[in-house]
Amino acid sequence: MTASILPPAVTQFSDANGVPLAGGSVDFYIPGTLTRKSTWRDAGQSVLNTNPVILDLAGEAIIFGSGSYRQIVKDSVGNTIWDQVTSATSDIIRISPSGAVAFHVNNSTGSNSNTGTVSSPFRTIQHAVDVVCNQYIVGEFPVTIEVENTGIAYAERVFLYAYVGTFDAASTIKVMPTIRGASTAVTITPTVGSCFTATAVATPWLLSTMKLTNPVGSGINAEDGSIIYFQGIDFGAMPGSAHILSRGASLIEALSGSYTISGGASTHASAQQSGRIQSQTNTVTLTGTPVFTASVMFARTHGLIDYSLVTFSGAAVGPQSIIDIPEGSILGPTTNLIGMGVPGNQSGVFVASGSFMETRKFVVDEDYQLDKRDRYVAGVVNPTAPRKWTLPLASQVPPGQIIYLLGPAGVTAPNILTISCPVGDFFNGGGTFYDVTTGGKNTAVMSAGPGFWYRLII
């Protein structure tokens, strides 16, 4: 039998008031007995936990188990917080809602022993997340965690976890769960870690309508292939980290609408280790001229920030961007390679050779030699004569990198548009050029390493 995570597993163990149980302990027994039962630090059951499991300073522990357990949680001086039976997630019978579900959180009057209704709210956001992940099937109907405005900041670090979901034919979750504040007056201010963290969570979450501030960490943190969407967020002061941090091939995306930056940070958006941060059509409003000590945008180690559809309103202090090796990428609202339309009172900088910024190039009625930094090239008028767009050397572009080539809508013979390889390069299957009128006006190419390009149809 393969082990699975026990609720609350890597979550933050807290008392009834939502205070993390720093230095506390968790004992595991066969249900109904005081016979100890093993848990592990990994799903393969190769590394045993101590029993009891001792919690760290954030009240956290990694716990995998199999079957059911009697779980006794104590604080650092041995007071019992709860004594109840829990089961590994694979053994839980989940609830499949027949309509919209809402859980309410109130950090003033709520209790994690409540049912999560308006009249009986939970106390912590984390407990509501655990309930959704461990007890429900998500996807057919909206599942929302409503965070009430009590006038008291929610001083908790929230971990987002994978949930059991219902997906469509394209393997997309039908309706993702949402954590929504009553207004941006709802403030999340943890004392340790990030406001929201997802690690290896491929099932997406949506964060909406709240203010994030953090004296020690980041606001939204996605790692190891996680997916987080947000809208209507007010990013407040985070002097020690980034407002938005995406690493390890994760995606953080701002949905259409607008959001606010009211406080400074080390950087607003930081994409690293193939992490991606992008925004749909949005207005980002900066208030009070926030200060960014590193830069407004930061990309390194194949990280990508795509804010090409964003309109910024307001000013900031600090460099507009830092592009670090190897090959971080930033696509801003304009084609200016340094400013990119990003706020800041200092130009963006390249830290070392080999790094680049993505550019969006609009081509009029002319031949065009693509630059290795180009990622989106669009023809804005129909050609009045045969035209040629020539690719850069494939060896100058990271393998697997796609360049989108958007031809004008009315390309017709004899005034054709030809996509051509540079001398020495070839397309997969042979050939050094193709006519976009025969393959559709919108195409893409992908670098396959030195000497070769793959032709894609979109």
C-alpha positions in Angstrom: 0.0 0.0 0.0 1.3 3.5 -0.9 1.1 6.1 1.8 -0.6 9.4 1.3 -0.6 12.7 3.2 -2.6 12.8 6.4 -4.7 15.9 7.1 -3.4 18.3 8.2 0.0 16.9 7.1 2.4 19.7 6.1 -0.1 22.2 7.2 0.3 24.5 10.2 -1.0 23.0 13.4 -2.7 25.7 15.4 -4.7 26.0 18.6 -8.4 27.0 18.8 -7.4 30.7 18.3 -5.4 30.0 15.2 -2.0 30.5 16.9 0.7 28.1 15.5 1.8 25.4 17.9 5.5 26.2 17.8 7.4 23.3 19.5 4.2 21.3 19.9 3.9 17.6 19.3 1.6 15.1 17.5 1.2 11.5 18.7 -0.2 8.8 16.4 -1.9 5.7 17.7 -4.1 2.9 16.4 -7.7 4.3 16.8 -9.2 3.6 20.2 -5.9 2.6 21.7 -2.6 3.9 23.0 -0.7 1.6 20.7 1.6 3.7 18.6 1.3 3.6 14.8 4.0 4.7 12.4 4.0 7.7 10.1 6.6 8.7 7.5 8.3 11.7 6.0 7.7 10.4 2.4 5.0 8.7 0.4 7.3 5.6 -0.1 7.3 4.9 3.6 11.1 4.8 3.7 11.8 7.5 6.3 10.0 7.0 9.6 8.9 10.0 11.7 9.5 10.1 15.4 6.4 9.4 17.4 5.4 11.8 18.7 6.2 14.1 15.8 7.8 17.4 17.1 6.5 20.5 15.4 8.9 23.2 14.2 8.8 26.9 15.2 6.0 27.5 12.6 4.0 24.7 14.1 4.6 22.5 11.0 5.6 19.0 10.2 5.7 16.6 7.2 3.5 13.6 7.9 2.6 10.8 5.5 0.5 7.9 6.7 -1.7 4.9 5.7 -5.1 4.1 7.0 -6.7 5.6 10.1 -5.0 7.1 13.2 -5.8 8.4 16.6 -4.1 11.8 16.5 -3.3 13.6 19.8 -2.0 17.2 19.3 -0.3 19.0 22.2 1.2 22.4 22.7 4.9 22.9 23.7 4.1 22.4 27.4 2.1 19.3 27.0 -1.5 20.6 27.0 -3.8 18.5 24.8 -5.2 20.6 22.0 -7.3 17.8 20.4 -7.6 14.1 20.4 -9.4 12.7 17.4 -9.3 10.1 14.6 -8.0 11.1 11.2 -7.4 9.1 8.0 -5.0 9.2 5.1 -6.6 11.1 2.2 -6.9 8.0 0.1 -9.2 6.5 2.7 -11.6 9.4 3.0 -15.1 9.3 1.5 -15.4 12.7 -0.2 -18.4 14.9 -0.5 -19.4 15.7 -4.1 -21.5 18.9 -3.9 -24.8 19.2 -5.7 -24.4 23.1 -5.8 -22.2 26.0 -4.8 -20.4 25.6 -1.4 -19.1 28.4 0.7 -17.1 28.2 3.9 -16.8 31.3 6.1 -13.8 32.3 8.1 -13.8 34.9 11.0 -10.6 35.4 13.0 -12.5 37.1 15.8 -15.6 35.0 16.5 -14.8 31.8 14.6 -13.6 28.4 15.8 -12.0 25.6 13.8 -14.4 23.3 15.7 -17.3 25.1 13.9 -19.0 24.0 10.7 -17.9 26.9 8.5 -21.3 28.4 7.9 -22.1 32.1 8.2 -23.4 31.6 11.8 -20.7 29.1 12.7 -17.5 30.3 10.9 -14.0 28.7 11.0 -11.3 30.7 12.7 -8.5 30.2 10.2 -8.2 30.2 6.4 -5.8 27.2 6.7 -8.5 25.1 8.3 -11.0 26.0 5.5 -8.3 25.0 2.9 -7.8 21.7 4.7 -11.5 20.9 4.7 -11.8 21.6 1.0 -8.7 19.5 0.1 -9.5 16.6 2.4 -13.2 16.3 2.3 -14.6 17.6 -1.0 -14.6 16.9 -4.8 -14.0 20.2 -6.5 -14.8 21.3 -10.0 -18.5 20.9 -10.8 -19.7 23.7 -8.7 -18.1 26.8 -7.1 -16.3 26.1 -3.8 -15.5 29.4 -2.1 -13.7 30.3 1.2 -15.2 33.6 2.3 -12.8 35.5 4.5 -14.8 38.0 6.6 -13.5 41.5 7.5 -13.1 41.7 11.3 -10.8 44.7 11.4 -8.1 42.3 12.6 -5.3 41.1 10.3 -5.2 37.4 9.6 -1.8 36.5 11.1 -1.4 33.2 9.4 0.7 31.6 6.7 -1.7 29.6 4.3 -0.6 26.5 2.5 -2.5 25.6 -0.6 -2.8 21.9 -1.4 -3.8 19.7 -4.2 -7.5 18.7 -4.2 -9.6 16.0 -5.8 -11.2 17.7 -8.8 -13.5 17.2 -11.7 -11.9 18.0 -15.1 -13.2 18.5 -18.6 -12.0 16.7 -21.8 -9.0 19.1 -22.0 -7.9 18.1 -18.4 -8.9 21.6 -17.2 -10.6 22.0 -13.8 -14.1 23.2 -14.5 -14.5 25.5 -11.5 -11.4 26.1 -9.3 -11.7 26.8 -5.6 -11.6 30.5 -4.6 -10.3 32.2 -1.4 -12.1 35.5 -1.4 -11.9 38.4 1.0 -15.0 40.5 1.8 -13.0 43.5 0.5 -9.4 44.6 0.3 -9.8 45.6 3.9 -9.3 41.9 4.7 -5.5 41.8 5.3 -3.3 38.7 5.5 -0.1 39.3 7.5 1.8 36.2 8.5 4.6 36.2 11.1 6.6 33.6 9.2 6.8 32.5 5.6 4.6 33.7 2.7 1.0 34.8 2.8 0.0 32.0 0.4 2.3 29.1 -0.6 1.7 26.2 -3.0 4.4 23.6 -3.5 3.9 20.9 -6.2 0.2 21.8 -6.5 -0.9 21.2 -10.1 -4.6 21.8 -9.2 -5.2 25.6 -9.5 -6.4 28.0 -6.8 -7.8 31.5 -7.2 -7.1 34.3 -4.6 -9.4 37.3 -4.8 -10.1 40.6 -3.1 -7.8 41.0 -0.2 -4.7 42.8 0.9 -1.4 41.0 1.4 1.3 42.4 3.6 4.3 40.6 5.0 7.2 41.8 7.1 9.3 38.6 6.5 8.3 36.8 3.3 6.4 37.0 0.0 2.8 37.5 -0.9 2.0 34.7 -3.4 4.6 31.9 -3.6 4.3 29.1 -6.1 6.9 26.3 -6.4 7.5 23.1 -8.2 4.8 23.1 -10.9 2.1 24.9 -8.9 -0.7 27.0 -10.4 -2.2 30.1 -8.7 -4.5 32.7 -10.2 -5.4 36.0 -8.5 -7.6 39.1 -9.1 -8.4 42.2 -7.2 -5.4 41.8 -4.8 -3.8 44.8 -3.0 -0.1 44.1 -2.6 1.1 45.9 0.5 4.6 46.3 2.1 6.9 43.2 1.8 10.4 44.6 2.5 12.1 41.2 2.7 10.8 39.5 -0.4 8.7 39.6 -3.6 5.0 40.4 -3.9 4.7 37.5 -6.4 7.3 34.7 -6.5 7.1 31.8 -9.1 9.8 29.1 -9.1 10.3 25.6 -10.5 8.1 25.7 -13.6 5.1 27.2 -11.7 2.5 29.6 -13.0 1.1 32.7 -11.3 -1.4 34.6 -13.4 -3.4 37.8 -12.8 -6.9 37.4 -14.3 -8.6 40.2 -16.2 -9.6 43.2 -14.2 -7.2 45.3 -12.1 -5.1 45.0 -9.0 -3.2 47.4 -6.8 0.4 47.9 -5.5 0.2 50.0 -2.3 3.5 49.0 -0.6 7.1 48.4 -1.6 9.0 45.1 -1.7 12.3 43.7 -2.7 10.6 43.2 -6.1 7.0 43.0 -7.3 7.3 40.0 -9.6 10.1 37.5 -9.4 10.2 34.5 -11.9 13.0 32.0 -11.4 13.9 28.4 -12.3 11.5 28.3 -15.3 8.7 29.9 -13.2 6.2 32.0 -15.1 4.3 35.1 -14.0 1.8 36.6 -16.5 -1.2 38.8 -16.6 -4.4 39.0 -18.7 -5.6 42.4 -19.8 -5.2 44.4 -16.6 -4.7 47.8 -15.1 -2.1 47.8 -12.3 -2.4 50.8 -10.1 0.5 51.9 -7.9 -0.4 54.2 -5.0 2.0 56.1 -2.8 5.1 55.6 -5.0 6.2 52.2 -3.5 9.9 51.5 -3.2 11.5 48.4 -4.7 14.9 47.8 -3.3 16.0 45.2 -6.0 13.7 46.0 -9.0 10.1 46.1 -9.9 10.5 43.0 -12.1 13.1 40.2 -11.7 13.7 37.2 -14.0 16.5 34.6 -14.0 17.2 31.0 -14.8 14.7 30.8 -17.6 12.0 32.6 -15.6 9.4 34.5 -17.6 7.3 37.5 -16.8 4.7 38.4 -19.4 3.0 41.7 -18.7 2.5 42.7 -22.3 -1.3 43.3 -21.8 -0.9 45.4 -18.7 -1.4 49.1 -18.3 0.5 50.6 -15.3 -0.9 53.6 -13.5 1.3 55.4 -11.0 5.0 55.6 -10.2 7.6 53.5 -8.3 11.1 54.0 -7.0 13.8 51.5 -8.0 15.1 49.8 -11.2 12.4 48.7 -13.6 13.8 45.3 -14.1 16.7 43.0 -13.6 17.4 40.2 -16.1 19.8 37.6 -14.8 21.6 34.6 -16.3 20.8 32.2 -17.6 18.2 33.8 -19.9 15.5 35.3 -17.7 12.8 36.9 -19.8 10.5 39.9 -19.4 7.8 40.9 -21.8 6.5 44.4 -21.0 3.7 46.6 -22.4 6.1 48.2 -24.9 8.9 47.1 -27.1 11.5 49.2 -25.3 14.2 46.7 -24.3 15.1 48.5 -21.2 12.0 50.2 -19.9 9.4 47.8 -21.3 6.7 50.2 -20.0 7.3 49.0 -16.4 7.2 51.6 -13.6 10.4 52.6 -11.8 12.7 55.6 -11.7 15.8 53.6 -13.0 16.3 51.8 -16.2 16.3 48.0 -16.3 19.6 46.2 -16.4 21.2 43.0 -17.7 23.3 41.3 -15.0 25.4 39.3 -17.3 25.8 38.4 -21.0 23.6 35.7 -22.3 20.5 37.0 -20.6 17.7 38.7 -22.6 14.3 40.4 -22.5 11.5 39.2 -24.7 10.2 41.6 -27.2 7.0 42.1 -29.1 7.7 43.4 -32.6 5.1 44.9 -34.9 6.2 44.7 -38.5 4.8 47.1 -41.2 5.1 46.3 -44.9 8.7 45.3 -44.9 11.2 42.5 -44.7 12.3 41.7 -41.1 15.3 40.0 -39.5 14.2 38.6 -36.2 16.3 39.2 -33.1 17.2 36.4 -30.7 15.1 38.2 -28.1 11.9 38.3 -30.2 9.1 36.1 -29.0 6.0 37.7 -30.7 6.3 39.1 -34.2 3.1 40.5 -35.8 2.4 41.9 -39.2 0.1 44.9 -38.9 -0.7 45.6 -42.6 -1.0 43.4 -45.7 2.2 43.3 -47.8 2.2 45.2 -51.1 5.1 43.1 -52.4 6.6 39.7 -51.4 8.1 39.9 -47.9 10.4 37.7 -45.9 10.8 37.3 -42.1 14.2 35.7 -41.3 14.6 33.7 -38.1 17.7 34.2 -35.9 20.1 31.3 -35.6 18.5 28.5 -33.7 21.7 28.2 -31.6 21.1 31.7 -30.2 17.7 30.8 -28.8 17.1 28.3 -25.9 16.0 24.9 -27.1 12.3 24.5 -26.7 11.7 28.3 -26.9 8.7 29.2 -29.1 8.5 32.3 -31.3 5.0 33.3 -32.4 4.6 34.6 -35.9 1.3 36.4 -36.5 0.9 37.3 -40.2 -1.5 40.0 -41.5 -5.1 38.9 -42.0 -5.1 39.4 -45.8 -1.9 37.9 -47.2 -2.6 36.7 -50.7 -0.5 35.8 -53.7 1.6 37.2 -55.3 2.4 39.4 -52.2 3.2 36.4 -50.0 4.9 36.4 -46.6 7.8 33.9 -46.3 9.3 32.6 -43.0 12.9 31.8 -43.7 15.7 30.1 -41.8 19.1 31.8 -41.6 21.9 30.3 -43.6 22.9 26.9 -42.1 19.6 26.3 -40.3 16.8 24.0 -41.4 13.2 23.2 -40.5 12.2 19.7 -39.2 11.5 17.6 -42.2 13.8 19.6 -44.4 13.5 22.9 -46.1 14.6 26.4 -45.2 11.4 28.5 -45.7 7.7 28.3 -45.9 4.9 30.5 -47.1 2.3 31.5 -44.4 -0.5 31.6 -47.0 -0.2 27.8 -47.4 0.0 27.0 -43.7 -2.3 29.5 -42.1 -1.6 33.1 -41.3 -0.7 32.4 -37.7 2.2 30.0 -37.1 5.0 29.5 -34.6 8.5 28.0 -34.6 10.4 26.4 -31.8 14.2 26.2 -31.5 15.4 22.6 -31.5 19.0 23.5 -30.8 21.8 24.4 -33.1 20.9 24.2 -36.8 17.2 23.2 -36.4 13.8 24.8 -36.0 10.5 23.0 -35.6 7.6 24.5 -37.4 4.3 24.7 -35.4 0.8 25.5 -36.6 -1.4 27.5 -34.1 
